[in-house]
Amino acid sequence: MPFPAAAAAAAQGYGKPMALPAVIFIRRDASFAAALRRRFHVLDFYATGQSLGAFLASAAAAPDSPRAAVVWAGDPVRVDAAFLDAVPSLRCVVSTAAGVEHIDLHECARRGVVVANSGRVYSTDVADYAVGMLIDVLRRVSAAERFVRRGLWPVQGDYPLGSKVHFFTSVLLDETPAMHLGGKRVGIIGLGNIGSLIAKRLQAFGCVIYYNSTRPKDSVPYKYFPNVIGLASESDVLVVACALNKETRHIVNKDVLEALGKDGVIINVGRGANVDEAEMVRALQEGRIAGAGLDVFENEPAVPAELLSMDNVVLSPHVAVQTSESRSDLRDHTIANLEAFFSGKPLLSPVLPQYSKVNGSDR
């Protein structure tokens, strides 16, 4: 289906259809690029084999210079002042992730360049994954699966016990108390779309929810902690679900890990650099925290070698967002943001609300 303006021009007999709007595409995803081509003239960086500088210069020199770009947070290309200088016609940047750490928001705002992200496309997938990863760490599901595959069950016998997600205080015949009343205390760093969905899911297990965010949220019943050390000291589990910026880089540091304690577990579905990875590895090696579930890493795709042999650590290759449904939804959402921009309408998921509406149809 062609871009609506082009289709309308052809249908009303105005001669040749309008040229499809040019869009820079910087992501290694051929099927995504193909979907965009149905509505836009796609300038696919990775399909050209050019250096970034040569590609941007070529795009800027084209008769129909691009006014929009689609970029990915997992790509080394940054949309910064140099990028924007190279393509001065650019007025819209759409990130195919919720995170926008690869985009210089201040520079975009200064130049009047609107920015959109993936909105809530991934939120439920990441929330589900975070809960699944927590259960895996506590119940040692992945480690038990490896135990069976290695043929250790008939040799070593019973596998070591895990820990419940939900448990109640009780007194056994030997008067040994079980764990804390009402369930594990889960501290969530970042109570945005994803963090809120994680909280709702864990409430169903009887967990007690605490959180740290930029400010308290009157709409939620959870206890707010103004600093992460305080949150960690009161939590059995720390879930990282915040964006990455200057304030949240290494927000989980040595002091936070010490506050979490030897029985604490950390789950990270935010960004790898939210956690001081070297300090976390040392804490795991020394038994200063009990375990971790990590979908993101500080220097992806590199993973610290020390983590690979730890049975109390669950690792995955930044796939919390990845389902077939979310991939399709992301393509639709990206196209909708671009069409809104080129039609002069508000973006669906603006990151810079003060610039969410511009006349993208002006050439």
C-alpha positions in Angstrom: 0.0 0.0 0.0 1.5 3.4 -1.0 1.9 6.3 1.4 -1.6 7.9 1.7 -0.7 11.2 0.1 0.8 9.5 -3.0 -2.2 7.2 -3.3 -4.6 10.2 -3.1 -2.7 12.2 -5.8 -2.9 9.2 -8.2 -6.6 8.5 -7.5 -7.6 12.1 -8.1 -5.8 12.2 -11.5 -3.1 14.7 -10.7 -0.6 13.0 -13.0 2.2 11.0 -11.5 2.0 10.0 -7.9 4.0 12.0 -5.4 7.4 10.6 -4.7 7.6 8.5 -1.6 9.1 10.3 1.4 12.8 9.5 1.9 13.7 7.8 5.2 17.2 6.9 6.4 17.2 3.3 7.9 20.0 2.2 10.2 19.2 -1.3 11.4 20.3 -4.7 10.3 16.9 -6.1 9.5 16.0 -6.8 5.9 12.3 -7.7 6.6 11.9 -4.4 8.5 13.3 -2.4 5.6 11.1 -4.3 3.2 8.0 -3.3 5.2 9.0 0.3 5.2 9.6 0.3 1.5 5.9 -0.2 0.9 5.3 3.4 2.1 8.7 5.2 2.0 11.8 5.5 -0.1 14.2 3.7 2.2 17.9 4.7 2.3 19.2 1.5 3.9 22.7 2.2 5.4 23.7 -1.5 5.8 22.6 -2.4 2.4 25.0 0.1 0.8 28.2 -1.1 2.2 29.4 2.5 2.6 31.0 4.1 5.6 28.6 6.2 7.7 30.1 9.5 6.5 29.8 8.6 2.8 26.3 7.2 3.3 25.0 10.4 5.0 26.7 12.6 2.5 25.0 10.7 -0.3 21.7 10.9 1.4 22.0 14.6 2.0 22.9 15.2 -1.7 19.9 13.4 -3.0 17.2 15.5 -4.9 14.7 14.4 -2.3 16.9 14.6 0.9 15.5 12.6 3.8 13.5 14.3 6.5 13.2 11.3 8.8 15.5 8.5 10.1 14.8 5.2 11.7 17.6 4.0 14.1 18.1 1.2 16.6 19.5 1.4 20.1 21.6 -1.7 19.7 23.5 -0.1 16.8 26.9 1.7 17.3 25.6 4.6 15.2 24.7 7.6 17.3 22.4 10.4 16.2 24.5 13.3 17.5 25.5 16.8 16.3 27.8 15.3 13.7 25.0 13.1 12.3 22.5 16.0 12.2 25.1 18.3 10.6 25.6 15.7 7.9 21.9 15.6 7.0 20.6 19.1 7.7 17.2 18.2 6.2 16.5 15.7 9.0 13.5 16.7 11.2 12.4 13.4 12.7 14.2 10.5 14.4 12.4 7.3 15.3 14.0 4.8 17.6 13.0 1.1 17.2 13.5 0.7 20.9 12.2 2.2 24.1 15.7 3.4 25.0 17.0 6.5 23.3 20.5 6.6 24.7 21.9 6.5 21.1 20.2 9.8 20.3 21.4 13.2 21.6 18.0 14.5 22.8 19.4 17.9 23.8 20.8 18.4 20.3 17.6 17.3 18.7 15.5 19.6 20.8 17.9 22.5 20.1 17.4 21.9 16.4 13.7 21.3 16.5 14.1 17.6 15.5 11.3 15.5 16.8 12.1 12.1 18.4 9.9 9.1 18.9 10.5 5.6 20.4 8.8 2.3 20.4 6.3 3.4 23.0 4.6 0.5 24.8 5.2 -2.1 22.0 7.6 -4.1 24.0 6.3 -3.5 27.5 4.3 -6.7 28.2 7.0 -8.9 26.6 9.8 -7.4 28.8 7.6 -7.6 31.9 6.8 -11.3 31.2 10.5 -12.0 30.6 11.6 -10.3 33.8 9.2 -12.4 35.9 10.2 -15.6 34.0 13.9 -14.8 34.6 13.3 -14.2 38.3 11.5 -17.6 38.6 14.4 -19.2 36.7 17.0 -17.8 39.1 15.0 -18.6 42.3 14.0 -22.1 41.2 17.2 -22.7 39.3 15.3 -23.9 36.2 18.0 -23.4 33.7 20.7 -24.9 36.0 18.5 -27.9 36.7 18.0 -28.4 32.9 21.7 -28.5 32.4 22.0 -30.9 35.3 19.8 -33.4 33.5 21.4 -32.9 30.0 24.8 -33.5 31.4 23.7 -36.9 32.8 24.3 -35.9 36.4 20.9 -36.9 37.8 21.6 -40.6 38.1 25.2 -39.9 39.2 24.8 -37.2 41.8 21.1 -37.7 42.8 18.8 -34.9 43.9 19.5 -31.4 42.6 20.0 -28.6 45.2 16.9 -26.8 46.4 15.8 -23.5 44.9 13.7 -20.7 46.6 10.0 -19.9 46.3 8.8 -16.8 44.6 5.9 -16.7 47.1 5.9 -18.0 50.6 4.2 -17.4 54.0 5.5 -17.4 57.5 4.9 -20.6 59.2 6.3 -22.6 62.1 7.3 -26.2 61.5 7.4 -29.0 64.1 11.0 -28.1 64.9 10.0 -24.5 65.3 12.2 -23.3 62.4 10.5 -20.3 60.8 10.0 -20.2 57.1 10.6 -17.0 55.1 9.1 -13.5 55.2 5.3 -13.0 55.5 3.5 -12.4 52.2 6.2 -13.1 49.7 9.5 -11.7 48.5 10.2 -8.0 48.7 10.9 -6.8 45.2 12.5 -3.4 44.6 11.9 -2.1 41.1 14.2 0.6 39.7 12.2 2.5 37.2 8.4 2.3 37.5 7.5 3.3 34.0 5.5 1.2 31.6 7.6 -1.9 31.9 8.3 -1.5 35.7 4.6 -1.1 36.4 3.7 -4.3 34.5 6.4 -6.2 36.3 5.0 -5.0 39.6 1.5 -6.1 38.7 2.7 -9.6 37.7 4.7 -10.1 40.8 1.8 -8.9 43.0 0.0 -12.0 41.7 2.7 -14.1 43.4 2.1 -12.3 46.7 5.3 -10.3 46.4 5.7 -7.0 48.2 6.5 -4.2 45.8 8.9 -1.3 46.4 10.2 1.1 43.9 12.6 3.9 43.0 11.9 6.4 40.3 12.6 10.0 39.5 9.7 11.0 41.7 6.9 9.3 43.7 3.8 8.2 41.8 0.5 9.0 43.6 -1.3 6.5 41.4 0.4 3.4 42.8 0.1 1.7 46.2 3.8 0.7 46.4 6.3 2.1 48.9 8.6 4.7 47.3 12.4 4.9 48.0 14.1 8.2 47.0 17.5 6.4 46.7 18.5 3.0 45.4 20.6 2.0 48.4 17.6 2.3 50.6 15.5 0.4 48.2 18.1 -2.4 48.0 18.5 -2.6 51.7 14.8 -3.4 52.1 14.5 -5.8 49.1 15.1 -9.5 48.5 15.1 -8.9 44.7 16.2 -5.9 42.8 14.7 -5.5 39.3 16.4 -3.0 36.9 13.8 -1.6 34.4 14.9 2.0 33.9 16.3 3.8 30.9 20.0 4.5 30.5 21.2 8.1 30.9 23.8 10.0 32.9 21.8 9.6 36.1 21.2 5.9 35.7 24.6 4.7 34.5 25.9 2.3 37.2 22.9 3.2 39.3 23.5 -0.3 40.7 27.0 0.0 42.1 29.1 -1.6 44.8 27.2 0.1 47.6 23.8 -1.0 46.2 25.0 -4.6 45.9 26.2 -4.5 49.5 22.9 -3.2 50.6 21.1 -5.9 48.7 23.1 -8.5 50.6 24.1 -12.1 50.4 20.6 -13.4 49.9 19.6 -10.9 47.3 19.0 -11.4 43.6 19.3 -8.9 40.8 17.3 -9.0 37.5 18.4 -6.6 34.7 16.1 -6.0 31.8 17.0 -2.4 31.5 20.4 -1.6 30.0 23.7 -3.3 30.7 25.4 -0.1 31.9 22.7 0.5 34.5 24.7 -2.0 36.5 28.4 -1.7 37.4 29.1 -5.1 35.7 32.6 -5.6 37.2 31.3 -5.0 40.7 28.4 -7.3 40.2 30.7 -10.1 38.9 32.9 -9.7 42.0 29.8 -9.7 44.3 28.6 -13.0 42.7 32.1 -14.6 42.9 32.4 -13.7 46.5 28.9 -14.7 47.5 27.9 -11.2 48.5 24.7 -11.5 46.4 22.9 -14.8 45.8 22.2 -14.7 42.1 21.3 -12.7 38.9 19.2 -12.8 35.8 20.7 -10.8 33.0 19.3 -10.1 29.6 21.6 -7.1 29.0 25.3 -6.4 29.4 27.6 -3.5 29.6 29.6 -4.3 26.4 27.2 -6.3 24.3 27.6 -8.8 22.7 30.6 -9.4 25.1 29.6 -11.2 28.3 32.0 -11.5 31.3 33.6 -15.0 31.1 33.2 -15.4 34.8 29.4 -15.5 34.5 29.3 -18.4 32.1 30.1 -21.1 34.7 27.8 -19.7 37.4 24.7 -21.9 38.0 23.1 -19.1 40.1 23.1 -16.7 37.1 20.7 -16.8 34.1 22.0 -15.2 30.9 20.2 -14.3 27.7 21.3 -12.3 24.6 19.1 -9.1 25.0 15.9 -10.9 23.8 13.4 -9.8 26.5 11.7 -7.7 23.8 11.8 -10.3 21.1 8.6 -12.1 20.2 7.1 -12.5 16.7 4.1 -10.4 17.8 6.2 -7.6 19.1 8.4 -7.5 16.0 5.3 -7.1 13.8 3.8 -4.5 16.2 7.1 -2.6 16.1 7.0 -2.3 12.3 3.4 -1.1 12.4 4.2 1.4 15.2 7.3 2.8 13.4 5.4 3.2 10.2 2.6 5.0 12.0 5.0 7.4 13.7 6.6 8.2 10.3 3.2 8.7 8.6 2.1 11.0 11.4 5.3 13.0 11.0 5.0 13.3 7.2 1.3 14.2 7.6 2.0 16.9 10.1 0.2 15.1 12.9 1.4 14.4 16.5 3.7 11.4 16.9 2.3 8.3 18.5 5.1 8.0 21.1 7.1 11.3 21.3 10.2 11.4 23.5 10.3 15.2 23.2 6.7 16.1 23.8 7.3 19.8 23.2 8.2 19.0 19.6 5.8 16.2 19.0 3.9 18.0 16.2 5.6 19.6 13.3 4.6 19.9 9.7 6.6 17.0 8.2 4.8 17.3 4.9 6.5 20.6 4.2 9.4 19.9 1.8 
